[in-house]
């Protein structure tokens, strides 16, 4: 079992930046692929960015060039740096951990609102 706790959400103006952080409870954090997803009202939960055990990353087209995912295996954290935010980035952002067996865990989510 892995417990995930997100932080860093909030209200930001268009063009601004936010950094989300996810802390994992388990010491075997470095064995998990970590990801950020988001879900806007009335929409499905979509992948934003993923980082593998080996550090490879992939991004949704909407996030490329603006968002950066990183992980610190010593601190059991994964961050999402979001720059040049747009109103359409408004959503609840969820941290996700996936083990090679397919076991998957979610955080409780953090609200990001981009509005002037």
Secondary structure, DSSP 8 states (H G I E B T S, - for coil): ---EEEE--EEE-TT--EEEEEEES-TTGGGSEEEEEEE-TTS--EEEEEE-TT--EEE-TTTTTTEEEEEETTTTEEEEEE-S--GGG-EEEEEEEE-TTS-EEE---EEEEE--
